[in-house]
Amino acid sequence: MAATAVRYLRSVGAPTGAEPYDALPRPDLRAVGADERLPVDPAEFRSVLGHFASGVTVVTAAGGADEDGETAPAGFACQSFASLSLDPPLVTFMVARTSTTWPRIARAGVFCVNILGADQGELCRGFAVSGADKFAGVGYRAAPVTRSPLLDSVPAWIDCRVQAVHTGGDHLIVVGRVEALGGSDDGEPLLFHRGRFGRFSA
């Protein structure tokens, strides 16, 4: 199935060369003056938006050097992921402009979105921490086109090249061109709702 998807995506003009993407300098985030009222309370914003249940992913890349020049796989937990376009095949995810992992993925110019299953909550927590070796004890193989880490036992994955990056407040909106993808009809998705993991129930 994956090989068929790769052939199809290449037949519709998907690029074949990997190029690093400019990670964008991290600009100073907007500061609200002491005499300026926020339009909404941040805690209320998080609480209300938390009612929107979402799936959970881990976005990974290989070969993106860190600030010390060390090459190691990079990845972070991401719930702000969505499909964007069918023709051409595009997906998108959002990442905080303060992220230390994003510049490494940007330098790689490619990424793999690993869609997590219902029993992979602990895996997600491992990729949500900052500063730790997130891949310690985590099994993975190379995705077929970009060679980004494709995590073991995920129910679905999307192998991509960075196509565009846009600013959106304190986050970046990353658009990826799909090069290959695959999935299984078995298993349930990992869901996130109001700060907790859960399962899908029809």
Summary of the structure (lengths in Angstrom):
residues: 202
radius of gyration: 17.4
end to end distance: 27.1
largest distance: 58.7
contacts: 555
relative contact order: 0.22
helix: 16%
strand: 37%
